[in-house]
Amino acid sequence: MSKSVYVFLADGFEEGEAVIPVDIMRRAGIEVTLVSITEEKLVVSSHGVKVLAERSIGELGAELPDGVLLPGGMPGAVNLSQCWALNEMILRMNAEGRLVSAICASPSVVLANLMILDGRDATCYPGCEKYSKKRDFIDSGVVVDGNIITGMSVGYAPDMALEIVSYLLGGEKADEIYDEIVPGGEDGYDDFEE
């Protein structure tokens, strides 16, 4: 049975933090859906790149995917945080132990403000701690704590995506995709779990 992940897009998102993970997850066979948080499916990134989402949040049914990914970027992360339908889904996902992942500003701006990072290890873009009450973010590229995976910045998007693949499909699949995207990477993917 294939796994499914929704990647939520809001105007002002960091395109690399969305597109790179989508590429890696799709290579692994994960069913990835780009979802706009508004009824407008054309979403403009923080650098002016226009991306056409496949669905709008209003088109989603009550059924939850196996995971969600929230790219960062400004004001993208703020726009995500102001979407109640998305916040409600994230809370439901976390309550059911489903994968919740966020990168850059989104761990602080979205997840921490929903209080699902309380008592959990997480990382975010340096300086974004000021956008939430959580101050104990870890200075690490990617952090996995149970069903929550967070990434620091666009530079860690491939590593975070491989962690998502490992979480949903196992380490062997993550190694396979790593070897595909890093020719000569004979050691396989070295995950970030400590």
C-alpha positions in Angstrom: 0.0 0.0 0.0 1.5 3.3 -1.0 2.0 6.2 1.4 0.6 9.7 0.9 1.9 13.1 1.8 0.3 16.5 1.4 2.7 19.4 0.8 1.0 22.7 1.6 1.8 25.8 -0.3 1.1 29.4 0.6 2.1 32.6 -1.2 5.7 33.4 -0.1 6.8 29.8 0.4 10.5 28.8 -0.1 10.4 26.9 -3.4 13.4 24.6 -2.7 11.8 23.5 0.6 8.8 22.3 -1.4 10.0 21.1 -4.7 13.2 19.2 -3.6 11.2 17.1 -1.1 8.4 16.5 -3.6 11.0 15.2 -6.1 12.7 12.9 -3.6 9.4 11.6 -2.2 8.0 10.9 -5.7 11.2 9.0 -6.6 10.5 6.8 -3.6 7.0 6.1 -4.8 5.2 8.2 -2.2 1.9 9.7 -3.5 2.6 13.4 -3.1 -0.1 16.1 -3.5 0.7 19.8 -3.7 -2.1 21.6 -1.9 -2.8 25.3 -2.0 -4.2 26.8 1.3 -6.5 29.0 -0.7 -9.0 28.3 -3.5 -6.4 29.8 -5.9 -4.2 26.9 -7.1 -1.5 29.1 -8.6 0.9 29.9 -5.7 3.8 32.3 -5.9 7.0 31.5 -4.0 9.1 34.0 -2.0 11.3 34.3 -5.1 8.5 34.8 -7.5 8.3 31.3 -8.9 4.8 30.3 -9.8 3.8 26.8 -8.9 0.4 25.2 -9.8 -1.0 23.2 -6.9 -2.9 20.0 -7.7 -5.6 20.6 -5.2 -6.9 23.4 -2.9 -7.4 22.8 0.8 -11.1 23.2 0.3 -11.1 20.1 -2.0 -9.6 17.8 0.6 -12.0 15.4 2.3 -11.9 14.3 5.9 -9.5 11.4 5.2 -6.0 12.2 6.4 -2.8 11.5 4.5 0.1 9.5 6.0 2.1 12.7 6.3 2.2 16.5 5.7 5.1 18.8 4.8 5.1 22.5 5.5 7.8 24.5 3.6 9.1 27.6 5.2 9.8 31.0 3.6 8.4 34.3 4.5 5.6 35.3 4.4 4.8 31.7 3.5 5.1 30.3 7.0 3.0 33.1 8.4 0.3 32.5 5.8 0.3 28.7 6.6 -0.1 29.6 10.3 -3.2 31.7 9.6 -5.0 28.9 7.7 -7.4 27.4 10.3 -8.2 24.3 8.1 -4.5 23.5 7.9 -4.0 24.0 11.6 -6.9 21.7 12.4 -5.5 19.0 10.1 -2.0 19.3 11.7 -3.6 18.9 15.2 -5.5 15.8 14.0 -2.4 14.4 12.3 -0.4 14.8 15.4 -3.1 13.4 17.7 -3.2 10.2 15.5 0.6 9.9 15.4 0.8 10.6 11.7 3.9 12.3 10.2 4.1 16.0 10.6 7.1 17.7 9.0 8.1 21.3 8.6 11.2 23.2 7.6 12.9 26.6 8.0 10.5 29.1 9.7 7.5 26.7 9.7 8.5 24.6 12.8 8.5 27.8 14.9 5.8 29.8 13.2 3.3 27.0 12.7 4.1 23.9 14.7 5.4 25.5 17.9 2.5 27.9 18.0 0.1 24.9 17.8 2.0 23.6 20.9 2.8 20.3 19.3 6.5 20.8 19.8 6.2 21.2 23.6 8.6 18.7 25.1 9.8 17.7 21.7 13.1 18.1 19.9 13.0 20.3 16.8 15.0 22.6 14.7 14.2 25.8 12.7 15.9 28.5 10.8 18.2 30.4 13.1 16.4 33.5 14.4 12.9 32.1 13.8 12.7 31.1 17.5 11.4 34.6 18.2 8.2 33.8 16.4 7.1 31.3 19.1 7.3 30.7 22.8 9.5 27.7 22.2 13.2 28.7 22.7 14.9 25.3 22.9 15.3 24.6 19.2 18.2 22.4 18.4 21.1 23.6 16.2 20.9 20.7 13.7 20.1 20.3 10.1 17.3 17.8 10.6 15.7 16.6 13.8 13.4 13.5 14.1 11.3 13.2 17.3 8.7 10.5 17.0 6.2 11.5 14.3 7.7 15.0 13.9 10.5 15.8 11.5 11.9 19.3 11.3 14.5 20.8 9.0 16.6 24.0 9.5 16.8 25.4 6.0 16.6 24.9 2.2 20.1 23.5 2.3 18.8 20.6 4.4 15.7 19.9 2.2 17.2 16.8 0.6 18.3 15.3 3.9 14.9 16.1 5.4 13.1 14.4 2.4 15.3 11.3 2.9 14.2 11.2 6.6 10.6 11.4 5.5 11.2 8.5 3.0 12.9 6.5 5.8 10.1 7.2 8.2 7.3 6.2 5.8 9.1 3.5 3.8 12.1 2.4 5.8 15.8 3.0 5.7 16.5 0.7 2.8 14.3 2.8 0.6 16.0 6.0 1.7 19.4 4.4 0.9 18.1 3.4 -2.5 17.0 7.0 -3.3 20.2 8.4 -1.8 22.3 6.2 -4.2 20.1 7.4 -7.1 20.5 11.1 -6.4 24.2 11.0 -5.2 26.2 8.9 -7.7 29.0 7.2 -6.0 27.4 7.6 -2.6 28.4 4.0 -1.8 28.0 4.4 2.0 24.2 4.9 1.6 22.2 7.5 3.4 23.4 8.3 6.9 20.3 9.4 8.8 20.3 12.2 11.4 18.8 10.3 14.3 20.9 10.5 17.4 
